Amino acid sequence: MYNLPNLLTLLRVILIPIFVGLFYYPTDRSNMFAAIVFVVAALTDLLDGYLARKLKQTTKFGAFLDPVADKIIVCTALVLIVEYYSVHVGEFFPHMNLLISIPAMVIIAREIVVSALREWMAEIGQRAQVAVNWVGKWKTTIQMTAIALLVWRYNEPMIYAAVGLLGLATILTIWSMVMYLKVGLSHMSEDPKAEVIAGSAPNSSSSAISAASTANQEDAQSVTTADTTATSNTTEDSASTESKPVEKI
């Protein structure tokens, strides 16, 4: 559990409250330090997975905590950014808050949907079908860069470039979500539980038919036995009558 990849993941979790504190700390350079902390957290996300595979130290704990830490820090940063630019909307061009709020909403919604989909796919043993693809990797890289620039907000050109990157990340977010959903829906239409239920129905019918056939055969055999017994009794009675001497009057 306490190997290097897992320690990097735990470090990312620890950096979250530090990032929030620096974001709100009332100094001129606090936003720059907050951006640096966010970049460090993003780098730990890159390194922990690589080291886990390289050192063959993958664990169930790391597989659970890594995506959780990613989503917490990304969603936290997006909420803080939306709050800041909504309050300071007058300092930038009109509708600046919408250009940040809508992508943030899409990204957070996508994280919820894909997480639920991956959990369901894991339950049916198809988790590998929704592994991270190249679209998701590009989305994450561009998204992290945009968030770091929006947190730093060094000057207006940087902010406008960050908004453009966030829009591009939103497009890739929707694209990757559609790709994952297509795979998931194909498995939902072939629910293994439904197949088991459907497959058991014919077997049940066959068993019922076999049981009914066996019962009919047993009834027929019983009738035949009864007829044979009755015939035997009749024959014995006839033989007894014939062998009895006739009394003279």
Secondary structure, 3 states (H helix, E strand, C coil): CCCHHHHHHHHHHHHHHHHHHHHHCCCCCHHHHHHHHHHHHHHHHHHHHHHHHHCCCCCHHHHHHHHHHHHHHHHHHHHHHHHHHHHCHHHCCCCHHHHHHHHHHHHHHHHHHHHHHHHHHHHCCCHHHHCCCHHHHHHHHHHHHHHHHHHHCCCHHHHHHHHHHHHHHHHHHHHHHHHHHHHHHHHHCCCHHHHHHHHHHHHHHHHHHHHHHHHHHHHHHHHHHHHHHHHHHHHHHHHHHHHCCCCCC
